[in-house]
Amino acid sequence: MYTIEAAYIFSIILLVIGSLVTSAIKLQSKINGFTRSALEAEVNSHLPDGAKDFQPEDFIRMVTLFEQDIDPAEGEQHE
């Protein structure tokens, strides 16, 4: 009798492990798809000569330089 109960418990454990592995594989597939589309978007954002079409680094650098001129103690910049 204990053998049948052990077989039921073992089959349930195998079912849980199988479902966890299946869900992990599906999640990995979604992550790979997202990474692939992000990489394709990055590659497509470059112009044929190799320069980037959209360069957020320039904007970030400009904002950073502008914020350096503002004194936080004064609040606003007065010239």
DSSP file (Angstrom, degrees, kcal/mol; ACC not computed):
  #  RESIDUE AA STRUCTURE BP1 BP2  ACC     N-H-->O    O-->H-N    N-H-->O    O-->H-N    TCO  KAPPA ALPHA  PHI   PSI    X-CA   Y-CA   Z-CA
    1    1 A M     >        0   0    0      0, 0.0     4,-1.6     0, 0.0     3,-0.2   0.000 360.0 360.0 360.0 -38.8    0.0    0.0    0.0
    2    2 A Y  H  >  +     0   0    0      1,-0.2     4,-2.4     2,-0.2     5,-0.2   0.796 360.0  61.8 -67.2 -26.6    2.8    2.4    0.8
    3    3 A T  H  > S+     0   0    0      2,-0.2     4,-2.1     1,-0.2    -1,-0.2   0.905 103.7  47.6 -65.5 -41.6    4.3    1.8   -2.6
    4    4 A I  H  > S+     0   0    0     -3,-0.2     4,-2.2     2,-0.2    -2,-0.2   0.911 113.2  48.0 -66.4 -42.7    1.2    3.2   -4.4
    5    5 A E  H  X S+     0   0    0     -4,-1.6     4,-2.4     1,-0.2    -2,-0.2   0.892 111.4  50.6 -65.4 -38.5    1.2    6.2   -2.2
    6    6 A A  H  X S+     0   0    0     -4,-2.4     4,-2.7     1,-0.2    -1,-0.2   0.878 108.7  52.5 -65.7 -36.9    4.9    6.8   -2.7
    7    7 A A  H  X S+     0   0    0     -4,-2.1     4,-2.4     2,-0.2    -2,-0.2   0.898 109.3  49.5 -65.1 -40.0    4.3    6.5   -6.5
    8    8 A Y  H  X S+     0   0    0     -4,-2.2     4,-2.2     2,-0.2    -2,-0.2   0.934 113.4  45.7 -62.7 -46.2    1.5    9.2   -6.3
    9    9 A I  H  X S+     0   0    0     -4,-2.4     4,-2.4     1,-0.2    -2,-0.2   0.913 113.3  50.0 -64.2 -42.0    3.8   11.5   -4.3
   10   10 A F  H  X S+     0   0    0     -4,-2.7     4,-2.4     1,-0.2    -1,-0.2   0.900 110.8  49.2 -63.4 -40.9    6.7   10.9   -6.7
   11   11 A S  H  X S+     0   0    0     -4,-2.4     4,-2.2     2,-0.2    -1,-0.2   0.880 110.9  50.0 -67.7 -36.4    4.5   11.6   -9.7
   12   12 A I  H  X S+     0   0    0     -4,-2.2     4,-2.4     2,-0.2    -2,-0.2   0.912 110.8  49.9 -66.8 -40.9    3.2   14.8   -8.1
   13   13 A I  H  X S+     0   0    0     -4,-2.4     4,-2.6     1,-0.2    -2,-0.2   0.921 111.5  48.3 -62.5 -43.3    6.8   15.9   -7.4
   14   14 A L  H  X S+     0   0    0     -4,-2.4     4,-2.6     1,-0.2    -1,-0.2   0.875 110.4  52.3 -63.4 -37.1    7.8   15.1  -11.0
   15   15 A L  H  X S+     0   0    0     -4,-2.2     4,-2.3     2,-0.2    -2,-0.2   0.914 110.9  46.7 -64.8 -43.1    4.7   17.1  -12.2
   16   16 A V  H  X S+     0   0    0     -4,-2.4     4,-2.3     2,-0.2    -2,-0.2   0.927 113.8  47.8 -64.8 -45.3    5.7   20.1  -10.1
   17   17 A I  H  X S+     0   0    0     -4,-2.6     4,-2.4     1,-0.2    -2,-0.2   0.917 112.2  50.3 -62.2 -42.6    9.3   20.0  -11.3
   18   18 A G  H  X S+     0   0    0     -4,-2.6     4,-2.4     1,-0.2    -1,-0.2   0.906 110.7  48.2 -62.2 -42.2    8.2   19.6  -14.9
   19   19 A S  H  X S+     0   0    0     -4,-2.3     4,-2.4     2,-0.2    -1,-0.2   0.876 111.5  50.7 -68.2 -35.6    5.9   22.6  -14.7
   20   20 A L  H  X S+     0   0    0     -4,-2.3     4,-2.1     2,-0.2    -2,-0.2   0.911 111.8  47.3 -65.6 -41.7    8.7   24.7  -13.0
   21   21 A V  H  X S+     0   0    0     -4,-2.4     4,-2.2     2,-0.2    -2,-0.2   0.910 112.3  50.2 -65.5 -41.4   11.1   23.8  -15.8
   22   22 A T  H  X S+     0   0    0     -4,-2.4     4,-2.2     1,-0.2    -2,-0.2   0.920 111.6  46.9 -63.4 -44.3    8.6   24.5  -18.5
   23   23 A S  H  X S+     0   0    0     -4,-2.4     4,-2.3     1,-0.2    -1,-0.2   0.868 111.2  52.4 -67.3 -34.5    7.7   27.9  -17.0
   24   24 A A  H  X S+     0   0    0     -4,-2.1     4,-2.4     2,-0.2    -1,-0.2   0.893 109.4  49.4 -66.1 -38.9   11.4   28.7  -16.6
   25   25 A I  H  X S+     0   0    0     -4,-2.2     4,-2.0     2,-0.2    -2,-0.2   0.904 111.4  49.0 -66.5 -40.8   12.0   27.9  -20.3
   26   26 A K  H  X S+     0   0    0     -4,-2.2     4,-2.1     2,-0.2    -2,-0.2   0.910 111.9  49.0 -64.1 -42.3    9.1   30.1  -21.4
   27   27 A L  H  X S+     0   0    0     -4,-2.3     4,-2.4     1,-0.2    -2,-0.2   0.910 110.5  50.2 -63.8 -42.7   10.4   33.0  -19.3
   28   28 A Q  H  X S+     0   0    0     -4,-2.4     4,-2.5     1,-0.2    -1,-0.2   0.875 108.8  53.1 -63.2 -37.0   13.9   32.6  -20.7
   29   29 A S  H  X S+     0   0    0     -4,-2.0     4,-2.2     2,-0.2    -1,-0.2   0.906 109.2  48.2 -64.6 -41.8   12.4   32.6  -24.2
   30   30 A K  H  X S+     0   0    0     -4,-2.1     4,-2.4     2,-0.2    -2,-0.2   0.908 112.1  49.4 -64.4 -41.5   10.6   35.9  -23.5
   31   31 A I  H  X S+     0   0    0     -4,-2.4     4,-2.7     1,-0.2    -2,-0.2   0.915 111.0  49.6 -64.2 -42.8   13.8   37.4  -22.1
   32   32 A N  H  X S+     0   0    0     -4,-2.5     4,-2.5     1,-0.2    -1,-0.2   0.898 110.7  50.4 -62.7 -40.3   15.7   36.3  -25.2
   33   33 A G  H  X S+     0   0    0     -4,-2.2     4,-2.3     2,-0.2    -2,-0.2   0.911 112.0  46.9 -64.3 -42.6   13.0   37.8  -27.5
   34   34 A F  H  X S+     0   0    0     -4,-2.4     4,-2.3     2,-0.2    -2,-0.2   0.921 113.8  48.0 -64.7 -43.5   13.1   41.1  -25.6
   35   35 A T  H  X S+     0   0    0     -4,-2.7     4,-2.4     1,-0.2    -2,-0.2   0.899 111.5  50.8 -63.9 -40.5   16.9   41.2  -25.7
   36   36 A R  H  X S+     0   0    0     -4,-2.5     4,-2.4    -5,-0.2    -1,-0.2   0.912 111.5  46.7 -64.2 -42.7   17.0   40.3  -29.4
   37   37 A S  H  X S+     0   0    0     -4,-2.3     4,-2.2     2,-0.2    -2,-0.2   0.880 112.7  49.9 -68.8 -36.5   14.5   43.1  -30.3
   38   38 A A  H  X S+     0   0    0     -4,-2.3     4,-2.0     2,-0.2    -2,-0.2   0.899 111.8  48.5 -66.8 -39.4   16.4   45.6  -28.1
   39   39 A L  H  X S+     0   0    0     -4,-2.4     4,-2.5     2,-0.2    -2,-0.2   0.902 111.0  50.0 -66.9 -40.9   19.7   44.6  -29.8
   40   40 A E  H  X S+     0   0    0     -4,-2.4     4,-2.6     1,-0.2    -2,-0.2   0.894 110.0  50.8 -63.6 -39.4   18.1   44.9  -33.3
   41   41 A A  H  X S+     0   0    0     -4,-2.2     4,-0.9     2,-0.2    -1,-0.2   0.891 111.1  48.8 -64.7 -38.4   16.7   48.3  -32.4
   42   42 A E  H  < S+     0   0    0     -4,-2.0     3,-0.4     2,-0.2     4,-0.3   0.911 113.0  46.7 -67.2 -42.2   20.2   49.4  -31.2
   43   43 A V  H >< S+     0   0    0     -4,-2.5     3,-1.2     1,-0.2    -2,-0.2   0.902 112.4  50.2 -66.3 -40.1   21.8   48.1  -34.4
   44   44 A N  H 3< S+     0   0    0     -4,-2.6    -1,-0.2     1,-0.2    -2,-0.2   0.673  97.6  69.5 -72.9 -15.9   19.2   49.7  -36.6
   45   45 A S  T 3< S+     0   0    0     -4,-0.9     8,-2.8    -3,-0.4     9,-0.5   0.561  83.4  90.8 -79.3  -6.0   19.7   53.1  -34.8
   46   46 A H  B <  S-A   52   0A   0     -3,-1.2     6,-0.3    -4,-0.3     5,-0.1  -0.677  79.1-123.6 -89.5 143.5   23.1   53.4  -36.4
   47   47 A L    >   -     0   0    0      4,-3.8     3,-2.1    -2,-0.3    -1,-0.1  -0.360  33.9-100.3 -75.2 163.6   23.6   55.2  -39.7
   48   48 A P  T 3  S+     0   0    0      0, 0.0    -1,-0.1     0, 0.0    -2,-0.0   0.797 122.4  57.8 -59.4 -27.9   25.3   53.3  -42.6
   49   49 A D  T 3  S-     0   0    0      2,-0.1     3,-0.1     1,-0.1    -3,-0.0   0.517 123.0-102.8 -82.1  -1.6   28.6   55.1  -41.9
   50   50 A G  S <  S+     0   0    0     -3,-2.1     2,-0.2     1,-0.4    -1,-0.1   0.218  82.0 124.4 105.5 -14.7   28.6   53.8  -38.3
   51   51 A A        -     0   0    0     -5,-0.1    -4,-3.8     1,-0.1    -1,-0.4  -0.508  66.9-107.7 -78.9 148.9   27.6   56.9  -36.5
   52   52 A K  B     -A   46   0A   0     -6,-0.3    -6,-0.2    -2,-0.2     3,-0.1  -0.546  15.6-151.1 -77.4 139.9   24.6   56.8  -34.2
   53   53 A D  S    S+     0   0    0     -8,-2.8     2,-0.5    -2,-0.2    -1,-0.1   0.908  89.6  38.1 -73.0 -44.8   21.4   58.5  -35.5
   54   54 A F        -     0   0    0     -9,-0.5    -1,-0.2    -3,-0.1     3,-0.1  -0.945  69.8-176.8-111.2 122.8   20.1   59.2  -32.0
   55   55 A Q    >>  +     0   0    0     -2,-0.5     4,-0.8     1,-0.1     3,-0.8  -0.807  12.3 172.4-123.6  90.2   22.8   60.2  -29.4
   56   56 A P  H 3> S+     0   0    0      0, 0.0     4,-2.5     0, 0.0     5,-0.2   0.702  73.9  74.7 -69.7 -16.4   21.3   60.6  -25.9
   57   57 A E  H 3> S+     0   0    0      1,-0.2     4,-2.5     2,-0.2     5,-0.2   0.893  93.2  52.1 -62.6 -38.9   24.9   61.0  -24.6
   58   58 A D  H <> S+     0   0    0     -3,-0.8     4,-2.2     2,-0.2    -1,-0.2   0.909 110.8  47.2 -63.7 -41.8   25.1   64.5  -26.0
   59   59 A F  H  X S+     0   0    0     -4,-0.8     4,-2.4     2,-0.2    -2,-0.2   0.921 112.7  48.5 -65.9 -43.7   21.9   65.6  -24.4
   60   60 A I  H  X S+     0   0    0     -4,-2.5     4,-2.4     1,-0.2    -2,-0.2   0.902 111.9  49.8 -63.6 -40.6   22.9   64.1  -21.0
   61   61 A R  H  X S+     0   0    0     -4,-2.5     4,-2.3     2,-0.2    -1,-0.2   0.901 110.6  50.2 -64.3 -40.7   26.3   65.9  -21.2
   62   62 A M  H  X S+     0   0    0     -4,-2.2     4,-2.0     2,-0.2    -2,-0.2   0.917 112.1  46.6 -65.0 -43.7   24.7   69.2  -22.1
   63   63 A V  H  X S+     0   0    0     -4,-2.4     4,-2.4     2,-0.2    -1,-0.2   0.896 111.3  52.4 -65.4 -40.1   22.2   68.9  -19.2
   64   64 A T  H  X S+     0   0    0     -4,-2.4     4,-1.2     1,-0.2    -2,-0.2   0.914 110.1  47.8 -63.2 -42.6   25.0   67.9  -16.8
   65   65 A L  H  X S+     0   0    0     -4,-2.3     4,-0.7     1,-0.2    -1,-0.2   0.882 111.8  50.8 -66.0 -36.8   27.1   71.0  -17.8
   66   66 A F  H >< S+     0   0    0     -4,-2.0     3,-0.8     1,-0.2     4,-0.4   0.897 108.0  52.2 -65.8 -40.6   24.1   73.2  -17.4
   67   67 A E  H >< S+     0   0    0     -4,-2.4     3,-0.7     1,-0.2    -1,-0.2   0.749  99.7  63.9 -70.3 -22.5   23.4   71.9  -13.9
   68   68 A Q  H 3< S+     0   0    0     -4,-1.2    -1,-0.2     1,-0.2    -2,-0.2   0.795  97.2  57.3 -69.3 -26.7   27.0   72.5  -12.9
   69   69 A D  T << S+     0   0    0     -3,-0.8     2,-0.5    -4,-0.7    -1,-0.2   0.652  90.4  87.5 -77.1 -15.5   26.4   76.3  -13.4
   70   70 A I  S <  S-     0   0    0     -3,-0.7     7,-0.1    -4,-0.4     6,-0.1  -0.739  72.0-143.9 -90.7 127.1   23.5   76.3  -10.9
   71   71 A D    >>  -     0   0    0     -2,-0.5     4,-1.7     1,-0.1     3,-0.8  -0.803   4.2-151.6 -87.9 118.7   24.4   76.8   -7.2
   72   72 A P  T 34 S+     0   0    0      0, 0.0    -1,-0.1     0, 0.0    -2,-0.0   0.774  94.4  59.6 -63.1 -23.9   22.1   74.7   -5.1
   73   73 A A  T 34 S+     0   0    0      1,-0.2     3,-0.1     2,-0.1    -2,-0.0   0.843 109.4  42.1 -71.7 -32.2   22.4   77.2   -2.2
   74   74 A E  T <4 S-     0   0    0     -3,-0.8     2,-1.3     1,-0.1    -1,-0.2   0.770  92.5-148.7 -85.1 -27.0   21.0   80.0   -4.4
   75   75 A G  S  < S+     0   0    0     -4,-1.7     2,-0.3     0, 0.0    -1,-0.1  -0.433  73.8  41.8  90.7 -61.0   18.2   78.0   -6.0
   76   76 A E  S    S-     0   0    0     -2,-1.3     2,-0.5    -3,-0.1    -5,-0.1  -0.834  88.7-109.9-117.9 158.2   18.3   79.9   -9.3
   77   77 A Q        -     0   0    0     -2,-0.3     2,-0.5    -7,-0.1    -7,-0.1  -0.756  31.6-170.5 -89.6 126.0   21.1   81.2  -11.3
   78   78 A H              0   0    0     -2,-0.5    -4,-0.0     1,-0.1    -2,-0.0  -0.968 360.0 360.0-117.3 128.2   21.6   84.9  -11.4
   79   79 A E              0   0    0     -2,-0.5    -1,-0.1     0, 0.0    -2,-0.0   0.426 360.0 360.0-105.5 360.0   24.0   86.6  -13.8
